[in-house]
């Protein structure tokens, strides 16, 4: 058995120079760059935004975060809570239209002990799921197979977002 999985698109990430500026929080730094396509930001709201996960569990895996760096849900104000929940519902609609999944995982990991990869900035995940999407590669090989690039996912979802009134 060959133990090598080829992922040539990862070279850009590996060779990326260390950031000399910014907070180190992607949910603050990326929206500040104002290059939404490069940063996979699909939608900007008033208090929160939607972006593709750079390391998705499945194609179309979305992240929703407030612009304000807040670690805990109880620190969000009413406007942020309302818009984040509206964006969760809208994200599900966008994904249904773009990918027709059989279900969704919606979740938030609050705090490092809960598995938060960026514990200083609360964010939600929307993961589209399909019947049978957990195959031998995930179960045995502990890897995921993504049939679509992030750029193609971005374009597909942007087309849906641009075509569906909010």
C-alpha positions, -999 to 999 in steps of 0.1 A, spaced: 0 0 0 13 35 -9 13 58 22 17 90 2 -13 113 -4 -6 140 -30 -19 175 -22 1 199 -44 -22 228 -37 -8 229 -1 26 241 -13 14 277 -14 3 275 22 35 258 33 57 284 16 36 313 27 59 338 45 53 344 82 30 373 88 48 403 101 17 423 108 -18 416 119 -33 402 151 -29 365 142 -67 362 143 -80 353 108 -114 366 118 -99 401 123 -70 401 98 -87 387 67 -118 410 67 -94 440 72 -75 431 40 -106 438 18 -97 410 -7 -127 388 -2 -120 363 -31 -84 357 -19 -96 353 17 -127 332 8 -151 357 24 -184 351 8 -206 376 25 -202 407 47 -229 417 71 -231 446 95 -217 428 125 -206 394 112 -194 377 80 -194 343 62 -163 327 48 -153 293 35 -132 272 59 -97 269 44 -94 233 59 -129 220 53 -145 188 64 -166 188 33 -169 211 3 -189 241 12 -179 241 49 -187 276 60 -176 297 90 -195 326 105 -179 351 128 -185 385 143 -161 412 132 -154 420 168 -130 397 185 -151 380 212 -142 347 228 -176 338 244 -212 338 233 -223 357 263 -201 387 253 -219 392 220 -245 419 219 -280 415 206 -273 428 171 -244 403 167 -264 374 180 -293 382 157 -272 386 126 -251 355 133 -283 334 136 -297 350 104 -265 342 86 -266 306 99 -301 302 83 -290 320 51 -258 298 49 -280 267 50 -301 281 22 -271 289 1 -256 254 6 -289 237 -2 -291 256 -34 -254 251 -43 -248 215 -32 -281 199 -23 -268 181 8 -288 156 28 -281 173 61 -260 197 80 -238 199 111 -241 233 128 -218 240 157 -195 262 177 -165 252 198 -162 278 226 -128 276 244 -97 256 238 -109 227 259 -140 224 236 -117 222 205 -118 258 194 -89 263 169 -91 300 175 -102 303 211 -100 341 212 -127 346 185 -160 327 186 -172 313 153 -198 289 140 -194 261 115 -219 250 89 -209 216 74 -230 202 46 -234 164 48 -244 137 24 -256 102 30 -225 80 27 -200 109 29 -181 91 56 -163 65 36 -132 44 41 -108 73 35 -123 91 65 -130 61 87 -98 41 81 -73 65 65 -82 95 87 -82 117 56 -108 136 37 -112 136 -1 -124 170 -14 -138 167 -49 -137 205 -55 -111 232 -49 -117 261 -25 -117 285 -55 -144 264 -73 -165 262 -41 -161 300 -37 -173 306 -72 -202 282 -69 -214 298 -37 -209 334 -48 -231 326 -78 -258 313 -55 -254 343 -31 -256 368 -59 -287 352 -72 -307 348 -40 -321 379 -23 -312 382 13 
